Amino acid sequence: MADQEAEDRKPQSDEARSAFTQPTGVLPQPPAPEDESQTTSEFAIPTGLPNLPSPPGSSTTQETEKSAFTTPNTYSARNAPPAFTPPQGIPLVKLTKETPWQDQMRTMLRMPVAERPTPEATQRHEDDTGPAVPRVLDLTLRIGELLLAGGEGAEDVEAAMFAVCRSYGLDRCEPTVTFTLLSISHQPSLVEDPVTASRTVRRRGTDYTRLAAVFQLVDDISDTDIEVSLEEAYRRLAAIRRNRHPYPGWALTAAGGLLAGSASVLVGGGALVFLVAAFGAMLGDRLAWLCAGRGLPEFYQFVGAAMPPAVMGVTLSLVHSQEVNASAVITGGLFALIPGRALVAGVQDGLTGYYITAAARLLEVCYLVVGIVCGVLLVLSLGVMLDATSLQPETTFVAVESRPVIQILASMALSLAFAILLQQERHTVLIVTLNGGIAWVMYGSLAQTSIELSPVAATAIAAGLVGLFGQLFSRYRFASSLPYVTAAIGPLLPGSATYFGLLALAQNDMTTGLNSLTKAAATALAIAIGVNLGSEVSRLILKVPGATTAANRRAAKRTRGF
């Protein structure tokens, strides 16, 4: 009877049914006589064997009912097993204005789920029923869509989505970001079904002004001193979507010409080369816009954009074979087309453990580079057939030490034009221009002076400096680091190595061409790794307040056992 009463006291759900429960209508069997043998547990003490002595300090009385969480009889405080909670306790990470929310959310994302602190809702709700889960998840997905479409890294997108959910009081949320799909799952409790929502990113556009506005919205939502309701967040998000680009179309075309002309001066061109390279780049930009208006894929847009600068270079070589460095014209056009933004984002995703997104981004870069190669090779093959004498692989560009002031100014102009093409806010243009000049000075002092460091290693060091400064600027502004980094790496892009590789392939010199293209790929990877390393160094130095040293710098997702 005692066992039956204890069983009745346990709450059972409607779905809890034993596989051995008798069906309805079957009479229960009478109990077996006491003299008949009954089935006992294999762990029961046999009859006649004396009971073993109880451990010291334990009770000799047998409890009729025990909980699953009752301390075992063999437990000893002196020899206790390691506790689940670490000795220093679970770090409490508060959403304060003292540290960017990106670092706080990234720290919690890298924590195990069981060690994450309970969210402290920074936004109040009108009633006591709690947050509207579907609306919070939809707002989170829309914010993540704008960030991912703007070129933000997968880890930073997940951190933003995680910050929005926790700010509105949703615990146990898991965002997932891939190249074209965003999803988020929220489990209200351990016994309730999770709520999952997803959103597909179909269109991408480069607008760092919109990216900065989204970061400001997430920062306001995460701030305890600013009240942002769901209706206000939706209103601001709609205004961000409707916001027009800060620069008109003609300014973008002129910026493309300035970028190509500055790059041509950077590799040894003069005033005539600057004008020809700028004109060719602007023609390529208009041709790419024409292809985009006809609905052609981006691959063919890059093929069309790469052809006019190459045509201008070949024409200049045929007209002025000895007086003008026509190779600098084509090199400047390549600088304007190399997808450095997508390359940096792809390598960053791979280094932080998002391998699917990294593979997709790098595959996109490969397709775009192949489009550039096809466009330039078509024109270079024609130039070789016409015997363009100045298009030779032996052409050497002017070194940095011969005219350092001109090249520093050209690198700064290149970064300025790149910032305009990325649609950056006007107050960030001057900072990124100075950052680009510093990057070129560092590269030139390491690779083109008596130090004679390897160009790839010098590029990596200069890119690391760009990443460090960019991260520091973003921390000061509580914004994304992309506007301070992407345009500054423009002078370091491997335009000359790419040009010489393509020219060698056009002349059927496969060995030289592949070697030069391999050097260009190594330089591009050095840029991406250097930028990421500089960012990680800044995060390593600047710690998150409220977190212990052990928990402050958790690594990214691991695939091995350490």
Phi, psi and omega in degrees: 000321180298319178295322180294319179294319178297323180291324179292330182286341180283126179289133179239138177283168181293334182275350184282106179223137178278148178290345182256009177293134181290139177296162179294134179099351179267127181288141178290148179284143178294150180296148181288148177300156184292336183278350181277153180287142179240153180286128180242167179289149179288348178263000180289147178287125181300157180292133180095347180270127182293151179290142178288149180295144180283151178297155179300138177085356181266159180275139181275348180280143180271123177279136182284337183214128182232150176270157178292341181260008178292139180296128180299158180293333182275004182286137178227129181295331181289321182247047183287144176290165179300136181286156178293319177284132180300156183302325181278359179086166178280124183294139178262116180252111182263145179275088181243170179278359183285335183223142178303144181295336179300316181292321181294313181290325177295324177296317181286329176294327180277356175279153167298151185300322183290341183260000181287137179290157178294135183293142174256105184297121179270346180247129180276159180246154184292329179236178182265011181279356180095178183288153174281100189303311181300322181289321178296317179294321179295317177298320179297317180293322180293322176293316178296327179296315180295322180292315181292321178293334179277359177099010180289151179293156184296322181293320179291327176293316177297321179297320179294316178296320179295322180294319180296315181298314182291329179293329178266013171086017179266117177264164178056051176254138180231103175278149178226131184234127168238188188293323183234000185227133174243137177215154178213140182235133179234126178251110183300319178206177184287345182251358180256154180289142179288154176252122185237137177224153182216162181209139182259135178263108185257332182237140180236143179210145181267106178211095182286342173293316176295322178298318179295324179293322177294319177298321179294323177296315179295322179295320178292321178296324182279350183276132179286340183270351182242127180264118179233105178285171179296321179295319178293321179295319177295321180296315179293323179294321177295321178295323178295320179295323182278352184294133180281158179295146183288342183238139179287173183296321181294328178293324178292320178295318177295324178294322176297320176294319178297322179297311181295318179295318178295321178294324178293322175293326181297330181256016171117003181282162178253202183293316179296319178297321179301313182294317181293317179296320179295318179295318179296321179293322179292323174297317178297322178296316179294323178294322177294320176297323178295318178295322179293323178293334178272002177082016179285148178297165185294334178301312180289333175296319178289326175299315180292323181289334182278342186283315182302315176300322178292322178296319179295322179294317179294319179297316178296326178291324180286327182276314181238085188287329186247332188280332190238141176276090183289337179297330179294333178294313180293322179297320177298320176296325177292322177302322183285346186249339183298125183282074181292327181296312181292327179294314180297317180296320180294315179293323178297318178296322178293321180289334180266004173100004179263079191285327179293313178295321179297317180297320179293318180295315181293326176294322175298317178299319180298317179297318180293320179295321177298322176297318177297317180299317181296316181295317182286321182295324178301317182283320180295324177297320176294320178295322177294322178295327179274002176062055174284106192290328183279354176269081181234143177297339181280358181298128179250139179273159181293133182287164184292320187289348181285326178211073187294323184295315180297320183287326176294316177296322178294320179295322178291320177295324177297315179295322177299313180295321179297320179296323178292320178297329179277003178058047180280161174294150187293329181284349177265349185294316181295320181295315182289332175295315176296322179296322176294321176296321178296321179298318181290323177298318178296316179296315181294322180291337180265323187259334187244018178239196182294343178294319176054049175285155179302138180303324180293315179294320178296322177296319180297318180294315179296320178293325175297322176295321177297315179296322179295311180295320179298320178293322178294318177297319180294324176294323179293324182265354185055049184224183178287151180274347183300316179298338181264354187243312192300311182290333183287339179274000181304313180296343182268355183296146186277066181285317182292318179296323178294318180296313181296325177294317179293322179295320178295322177294323178294333179265015178063025174261084188293321183295310179296320181296315179293323178296318180292320178292326175295320176297321178296318179295320178296321178295319179296317177294324177297323177298312183295315181293321179297318178298314180295320180294320177299321178294318181292326178295319179295321178290330179290324181283314182271110186270161177274124179293144180092354181246146179285167182296322182291324183267348186289322184243071175281142182284171177286185183300135183254148174250001180235177189271033177215000000 
